[in-house]
Amino acid sequence: MAILRVSEIRRMSNEERLAKLRELKAELMRLRAQQASGAPLEKPGRIRAIRRTIARILTVINEEEKGIRRV
């Protein structure tokens, strides 16, 4: 799964954003559980990338709710 750019997130519909957000949170939970169990992660930087993408999606959602128009 590729990490999304802000421009890609803005082009999505709200339903698509929420679906992607659920998907990313599930993957993050899975990776954290794998890390906690002591198993080595194939790509340890993936956790950070997923957290940042979740933050980007939430930022775009909040901007739209508040009516903030970003270029």
CNS distance restraints for C-alpha pairs under 8 A (distance, minus, plus):
assign (resid   3 and name CA) (resid  49 and name CA) 7.00 0.50 0.50
assign (resid   3 and name CA) (resid  50 and name CA) 7.24 0.50 0.50
assign (resid   3 and name CA) (resid  53 and name CA) 6.50 0.50 0.50
assign (resid   4 and name CA) (resid   8 and name CA) 6.25 0.50 0.50
assign (resid   4 and name CA) (resid   9 and name CA) 6.65 0.50 0.50
assign (resid   4 and name CA) (resid  53 and name CA) 6.41 0.50 0.50
assign (resid   5 and name CA) (resid   9 and name CA) 6.39 0.50 0.50
assign (resid   5 and name CA) (resid  53 and name CA) 7.93 0.50 0.50
assign (resid   6 and name CA) (resid  10 and name CA) 6.17 0.50 0.50
assign (resid   6 and name CA) (resid  56 and name CA) 6.59 0.50 0.50
assign (resid   6 and name CA) (resid  57 and name CA) 7.77 0.50 0.50
assign (resid   6 and name CA) (resid  60 and name CA) 7.85 0.50 0.50
assign (resid   7 and name CA) (resid  11 and name CA) 6.46 0.50 0.50
assign (resid   8 and name CA) (resid  12 and name CA) 6.67 0.50 0.50
assign (resid   9 and name CA) (resid  17 and name CA) 6.93 0.50 0.50
assign (resid   9 and name CA) (resid  56 and name CA) 7.98 0.50 0.50
assign (resid   9 and name CA) (resid  57 and name CA) 6.55 0.50 0.50
assign (resid   9 and name CA) (resid  60 and name CA) 7.43 0.50 0.50
assign (resid  10 and name CA) (resid  60 and name CA) 6.83 0.50 0.50
assign (resid  12 and name CA) (resid  16 and name CA) 5.85 0.50 0.50
assign (resid  12 and name CA) (resid  17 and name CA) 6.21 0.50 0.50
assign (resid  13 and name CA) (resid  17 and name CA) 6.32 0.50 0.50
assign (resid  14 and name CA) (resid  18 and name CA) 6.25 0.50 0.50
assign (resid  14 and name CA) (resid  61 and name CA) 7.68 0.50 0.50
assign (resid  15 and name CA) (resid  19 and name CA) 6.16 0.50 0.50
assign (resid  16 and name CA) (resid  20 and name CA) 6.11 0.50 0.50
assign (resid  17 and name CA) (resid  21 and name CA) 6.03 0.50 0.50
assign (resid  17 and name CA) (resid  57 and name CA) 6.76 0.50 0.50
assign (resid  18 and name CA) (resid  22 and name CA) 6.24 0.50 0.50
assign (resid  19 and name CA) (resid  23 and name CA) 6.23 0.50 0.50
assign (resid  20 and name CA) (resid  24 and name CA) 6.08 0.50 0.50
assign (resid  21 and name CA) (resid  25 and name CA) 6.13 0.50 0.50
assign (resid  21 and name CA) (resid  54 and name CA) 6.24 0.50 0.50
assign (resid  21 and name CA) (resid  57 and name CA) 7.00 0.50 0.50
assign (resid  22 and name CA) (resid  26 and name CA) 6.18 0.50 0.50
assign (resid  23 and name CA) (resid  27 and name CA) 6.30 0.50 0.50
assign (resid  24 and name CA) (resid  28 and name CA) 6.06 0.50 0.50
assign (resid  24 and name CA) (resid  50 and name CA) 6.50 0.50 0.50
assign (resid  24 and name CA) (resid  54 and name CA) 6.88 0.50 0.50
assign (resid  25 and name CA) (resid  29 and name CA) 6.13 0.50 0.50
assign (resid  25 and name CA) (resid  54 and name CA) 7.51 0.50 0.50
assign (resid  26 and name CA) (resid  30 and name CA) 6.22 0.50 0.50
assign (resid  27 and name CA) (resid  31 and name CA) 6.17 0.50 0.50
assign (resid  28 and name CA) (resid  32 and name CA) 6.11 0.50 0.50
assign (resid  28 and name CA) (resid  47 and name CA) 6.33 0.50 0.50
assign (resid  28 and name CA) (resid  50 and name CA) 6.67 0.50 0.50
assign (resid  28 and name CA) (resid  51 and name CA) 7.58 0.50 0.50
assign (resid  29 and name CA) (resid  33 and name CA) 6.13 0.50 0.50
assign (resid  30 and name CA) (resid  34 and name CA) 6.19 0.50 0.50
assign (resid  31 and name CA) (resid  35 and name CA) 6.12 0.50 0.50
assign (resid  31 and name CA) (resid  41 and name CA) 7.69 0.50 0.50
assign (resid  31 and name CA) (resid  47 and name CA) 6.98 0.50 0.50
assign (resid  32 and name CA) (resid  36 and name CA) 6.05 0.50 0.50
assign (resid  32 and name CA) (resid  47 and name CA) 7.78 0.50 0.50
assign (resid  33 and name CA) (resid  37 and name CA) 6.18 0.50 0.50
assign (resid  34 and name CA) (resid  38 and name CA) 6.77 0.50 0.50
assign (resid  34 and name CA) (resid  39 and name CA) 5.79 0.50 0.50
assign (resid  34 and name CA) (resid  40 and name CA) 7.74 0.50 0.50
assign (resid  34 and name CA) (resid  41 and name CA) 7.31 0.50 0.50
assign (resid  35 and name CA) (resid  39 and name CA) 5.75 0.50 0.50
assign (resid  35 and name CA) (resid  40 and name CA) 6.65 0.50 0.50
assign (resid  35 and name CA) (resid  41 and name CA) 6.54 0.50 0.50
assign (resid  45 and name CA) (resid  49 and name CA) 6.43 0.50 0.50
assign (resid  46 and name CA) (resid  50 and name CA) 6.07 0.50 0.50
assign (resid  47 and name CA) (resid  51 and name CA) 6.23 0.50 0.50
assign (resid  48 and name CA) (resid  52 and name CA) 6.26 0.50 0.50
assign (resid  49 and name CA) (resid  53 and name CA) 6.24 0.50 0.50
assign (resid  50 and name CA) (resid  54 and name CA) 6.15 0.50 0.50
assign (resid  51 and name CA) (resid  55 and name CA) 6.29 0.50 0.50
assign (resid  52 and name CA) (resid  56 and name CA) 6.23 0.50 0.50
assign (resid  53 and name CA) (resid  57 and name CA) 6.26 0.50 0.50
assign (resid  54 and name CA) (resid  58 and name CA) 6.22 0.50 0.50
assign (resid  55 and name CA) (resid  59 and name CA) 6.03 0.50 0.50
assign (resid  56 and name CA) (resid  60 and name CA) 6.32 0.50 0.50
assign (resid  57 and name CA) (resid  61 and name CA) 6.24 0.50 0.50
assign (resid  58 and name CA) (resid  62 and name CA) 6.10 0.50 0.50
assign (resid  59 and name CA) (resid  63 and name CA) 6.09 0.50 0.50
assign (resid  60 and name CA) (resid  64 and name CA) 6.24 0.50 0.50
assign (resid  61 and name CA) (resid  65 and name CA) 6.27 0.50 0.50
assign (resid  62 and name CA) (resid  66 and name CA) 6.19 0.50 0.50
assign (resid  63 and name CA) (resid  67 and name CA) 6.00 0.50 0.50
assign (resid  63 and name CA) (resid  68 and name CA) 4.97 0.50 0.50
assign (resid  63 and name CA) (resid  69 and name CA) 7.15 0.50 0.50
assign (resid  64 and name CA) (resid  68 and name CA) 6.00 0.50 0.50
assign (resid  64 and name CA) (resid  69 and name CA) 7.36 0.50 0.50
